[in-house]
Structure formats: structure tokens, C-alpha cells
Amino acid sequence: QVQLVESGGGLVQPGGSLRLSCAASGFTFSNYAMSWYRQAPGKGRELVAAITKAGGSTNYADSVKGRFTISRDNAKKTVYLQMNTLKPEDTAVYYCNANNGIQSYWGQGTQVTVSS
């Protein structure tokens, strides 16, 4: 049974940091590119960051470049999103995605709220 379980969300003040984790099971993690998406209230889901299967290449949305870092540990079957200098506009539900070009899996999401 495929599972992607996100954790690490919460309430943080502007300028603060959070680290999201996404633990995978039920598929061969190292064969999948991993991504983080987010969806703010009333908006569509947008790509935040992505990392290739071996972790050798990453890309980011312009809105988070220089503030967010995606990484993965294939031995632990986990992908991370380090979020620094958070802004109110980063408030959203953050989703983990696994994709191998044939199949795509989603987690249930974790809420991130940036507010004073």
C-alpha cells in the first residue's frame, strides 16, 4: 500500500523557519522524483520545489528561491523541505508528490500558517 505521510507543519511567525518531512512507503522511493506542492485558500495547487531521483538536481518556484531547500534521504525514504524566512504568503497546505513519469502519488498534506 502506497503511503506518503507529511509532517512538520504548524503555526510560525513571519521570518521563522519550519522543516517539513514526507515519509514514503509501499513503492521504490529511489525510482521516483519527489516534489513539494502547496495550495493556499481559494487558489490552485502550485509546485514549490522538486528533486530528482538521486538528489543531484533541484528546482524551485521563483517565490521561494533562496529561502526553501528540498532534500532527500533515499535510505530513509524521506524527502524534506526546509523553509526559512517564512512570509504570510507562504501560508498553505503543503503536499508531497512522488512521480516516475508513469505513476504519481500524493500525501494528505500538512498545514503551514505564517502569522503574527
C-alpha positions as CSV (number, residue, x, y, z in Angstrom):
1,Q,0.0,0.0,0.0
2,V,1.5,3.3,-1.1
3,Q,1.7,6.0,1.5
4,L,3.2,9.5,1.7
5,V,2.9,11.0,5.1
6,E,3.8,14.6,5.6
7,S,4.7,16.1,9.0
8,G,6.3,19.3,10.4
9,G,3.7,21.8,9.6
10,G,2.3,24.3,12.1
11,L,2.0,28.0,13.0
12,V,5.1,30.2,12.8
13,Q,5.7,33.9,12.9
14,P,6.9,35.8,9.8
15,G,10.7,35.4,9.5
16,G,10.6,32.0,11.2
17,S,11.5,28.5,9.9
18,L,9.9,25.1,9.6
19,R,11.1,21.8,8.2
20,L,8.6,19.6,6.5
21,S,9.2,15.8,6.1
22,C,7.5,13.3,3.9
23,A,7.9,9.6,4.7
24,A,7.3,7.2,1.9
25,S,6.3,3.5,1.9
26,G,4.9,1.0,-0.5
27,F,6.9,1.8,-3.5
28,T,10.6,2.0,-4.6
29,F,11.3,5.5,-3.3
30,S,14.7,5.9,-5.1
31,N,13.0,5.4,-8.5
32,Y,10.8,8.5,-8.1
33,A,11.4,12.2,-8.4
34,M,9.9,14.0,-5.4
35,S,8.2,17.3,-5.2
36,W,6.5,19.6,-2.8
37,Y,3.4,21.5,-3.8
38,R,1.2,23.9,-1.9
39,Q,-2.3,25.1,-2.1
40,A,-3.5,28.3,-0.5
41,P,-7.1,29.0,0.3
42,G,-9.0,29.8,-2.9
43,K,-6.0,29.1,-5.1
44,G,-4.8,26.3,-7.3
45,R,-2.1,23.8,-6.3
46,E,1.4,25.1,-7.3
47,L,4.8,23.5,-7.5
48,V,7.1,24.7,-4.8
49,A,10.3,22.6,-5.2
50,A,11.4,19.4,-6.9
51,I,14.3,17.0,-6.6
52,T,15.5,14.2,-8.9
53,K,15.7,10.5,-8.0
54,A,19.3,10.6,-6.8
55,G,19.0,14.1,-5.5
56,G,21.5,15.6,-7.9
57,S,19.3,18.3,-9.3
58,T,16.7,20.6,-7.7
59,N,14.4,23.3,-8.9
60,Y,12.3,25.9,-7.1
61,A,9.4,28.3,-7.7
62,D,10.7,31.8,-8.1
63,S,8.7,32.8,-5.0
64,V,10.7,30.5,-2.7
65,K,14.2,30.6,-4.3
66,G,16.9,31.4,-1.7
67,R,14.5,30.6,1.2
68,F,13.5,27.0,0.8
69,T,15.6,23.9,0.3
70,I,14.5,20.5,-0.8
71,S,16.5,17.4,0.0
72,R,16.0,13.7,0.2
73,D,17.4,10.6,2.0
74,N,16.8,7.6,-0.1
75,A,17.9,5.2,2.7
76,K,15.2,6.7,5.0
77,K,12.7,7.0,2.1
78,T,12.1,10.6,3.1
79,V,12.0,14.0,1.4
80,Y,12.4,17.2,3.3
81,L,11.6,20.9,2.7
82,Q,13.5,23.3,4.8
83,M,11.6,26.6,4.8
84,N,13.4,29.8,6.1
85,T,12.4,33.4,6.3
86,L,8.7,32.5,6.0
87,K,6.2,35.0,4.9
88,P,2.4,35.2,5.3
89,E,2.0,34.4,1.7
90,D,3.6,31.0,2.3
91,T,0.5,30.0,4.2
92,A,-0.9,27.0,2.5
93,V,-1.4,23.2,2.8
94,Y,1.8,21.6,1.6
95,Y,1.7,18.3,-0.3
96,C,4.3,15.8,-1.1
97,N,4.3,14.1,-4.5
98,A,6.2,11.2,-5.9
99,N,6.3,10.8,-9.7
100,N,8.2,8.4,-12.1
101,G,6.6,9.6,-15.3
102,I,4.0,6.7,-15.2
103,Q,2.6,6.9,-11.7
104,S,2.0,9.8,-9.3
105,Y,1.3,9.6,-5.6
106,W,0.2,12.3,-3.2
107,G,0.3,12.7,0.5
108,Q,-2.6,14.1,2.6
109,G,-1.0,17.4,3.2
110,T,0.2,19.4,6.2
111,Q,-0.9,22.9,7.1
112,V,1.6,25.7,7.3
113,T,0.4,29.0,8.7
114,V,2.6,32.1,8.8
115,S,1.1,34.8,11.0
116,S,2.0,37.1,13.9
